[in-house]
Amino acid sequence: LEVITKPLDKKDLDEDVPYFANVVSTTENLAVFIWENLQKHLPVKALYKIKLYDTDESSVVYRGESPAPSAFMAGGSALLNEGLS
């Protein structure tokens, strides 16, 4: 968990996190960032998906699509409403 929280805790994503210097800090892109950082610390194929909530009713699911969906990288609105699970 610290692998994810440490670089993000109390940070301005756009100013303090190098990953977001050229990537729009959307929920979708944050999910990609989390995936990439978690994947480095887990066995191959151990990570199935990331589900990140933007609000109580909207979330984004990222399953490690390679490359990441272009809407994610362009900062487009690809938010997936899956409701609460």
Secondary structure, 3 states (H helix, E strand, C coil): CHHHHHHHCCCCHHHHCHHHHCCCCCHHHHHHHHHHHHHCCCCCCCCCCEEEECCCCCEEEECCCCCCCHHHHCCCCCCCCCCCC
